Amino acid sequence: KQWYQRRVAITAGQKEMSTRAMELLMLPEDTPAFILDVGCGSGLSGEAITEKGHYWVGMDISPSMLAVALDKEVEGDLLLTDIGQGVPFRAGVFDGVISISVLQWLCNADKVHHNPFRRLKRFFTLLYSSMRNGTRAVFQVYPETPRQMEIITEQATRCGFTGGVVVDYPNSTKAKKIFLCLFAGGSGAVPQSLPPAYGSDNTSTVAYSNERLTDRKRKRGSEMSKREWIQNKKQKRRAQGRNVVSDSKYTGRKRKPKF
């Protein structure tokens, strides 16, 4: 009985988050759209898309979850694939993208050859190209650490996205939900602004743009010289037991061009 109640609660929560993600897409009313469901699982998110009168295609890495969706005879099309390998669709197909509790898994290296930075970059690069200009993608995420959220947003902005984060019920431990809203392009039918968050005074909406990555000095500190930065890097590698070239009077100096 407890297992059944827990399953019902999880299902209800998934549908609620999917409905909220559809609201954040801010699609034009009375106009059917084509939506991509990233990590569609058993099709719960797809049901929320269908209820809104839209068409959708879902992609997931789990054959068993997709089998459940097939048994339920969901309205959308299904694709078995690893999102870390990218989005295998032609350019300018989708009017919107949603994803529930999936994106943070790309930050983990589940296999030896998995590189979170490369997998995120490939995913966002191909996702950006598959979206129509002026549309948006909404990802509900559960980042394990603040650093994970930084990695995700940095890779998204490097691939051309702008947008921000909407946090619903920020003061609640159980009800708190984080939504990453990404904008593809700067014009279109979808307004390029962040909607207010639930259960807050609207201060839980944080915007960002890809312009913040143009300052390359931010990585090593504006007050640290190049020589100091190199010496600090070498010291860290020595502490790790690695072989490091000794410092000299030429360390950190700009070399003259060769003839």
Number of C-alpha atoms within 10 A of each C-alpha: 6 7 8 9 10 11 12 12 11 12 13 13 13 17 19 15 21 25 19 17 25 22 13 22 23 18 18 11 9 9 9 14 18 16 24 28 27 24 26 26 24 23 29 18 27 29 19 20 26 16 10 17 15 19 18 23 19 26 22 22 17 16 14 12 17 22 15 14 22 16 10 11 11 16 17 20 16 21 17 14 17 17 22 22 14 17 21 14 13 12 13 14 15 24 25 26 26 28 24 23 18 18 22 20 16 21 22 13 13 11 7 6 7 14 16 19 18 15 21 25 22 18 23 24 20 18 26 25 19 22 25 17 20 17 26 28 28 27 25 24 18 18 18 11 9 8 11 17 18 12 15 21 23 20 21 24 22 17 21 18 26 22 24 19 23 26 22 21 18 18 12 10 8 8 11 14 18 21 26 25 27 28 29 24 17 13 12 12 12 18 17 20 12 19 16 16 21 16 15 14 10 14 11 19 19 14 15 15 18 17 11 11 13 9 9 10 13 11 8 13 11 11 9 11 13 17 14 14 14 15 16 12 12 18 14 12 13 13 8 9 9 11 9 12 9 8 12 8 6 9 15 15 10 8 8 6 5 4 3
